[in-house]
Amino acid sequence: MRIQETLATLYTGMNGQYYYGDSAWNYVYERTGINLKAILEKVAEENTESK
């Protein structure tokens, strides 16, 4: 977590963007309208159940 916060600070300082954790999933959703996290969680759950 500390490394991710440092990277976010560095990218922001260079006028960039850095997303991690829930903010990354929110960014993807805001840009695409697709809840990729929910899709991936469903696929993982289905794969776990089939084993």
N, C-alpha and C positions, 0 to 999 in steps of 0.2 A: 504494500500500500504506500509506503513511504517513497519508494522508487517511482511509482506512478505519479504521485503528487509532484515530485521533483521534475519528472519529464513534462508534466502539464505546465509547470512554471517556466521551464526552458522554452517549450514551444510557443507559449503565449508571449514570452519576452522577445521572440523572433517573429511576432505577428502571425503565428501559426495557430493551429488547433490541435488539441489532444484530448481524446475521450477514453475513459476506462470505466469498467463496472457498469452500473445502471445508466450512467450518462451516455455510454457508448450505445447501449440498446435503444435509449430514447432518441439519440441522434439518428440512428438508422430508421426508426419508426417515423420521425418527423420528416425525414428526407424522402422516404419511399411510401409511407402509409402501410407498411408491412411490419407485422410484429414478428420479426425474425427469431427473437428469443423464444417466444411461445412455440413457433414451428419446430425449432431445434429441440426444445424440451419434449415435445410430443413425439418426435422421431426417436429420441433417446429412450423415452418410456416404452414405446412400441418395440424397440430393439431389445430392451431389457426383458420385457414380458415374453418375447418369443424364444428366449434362450432356456 
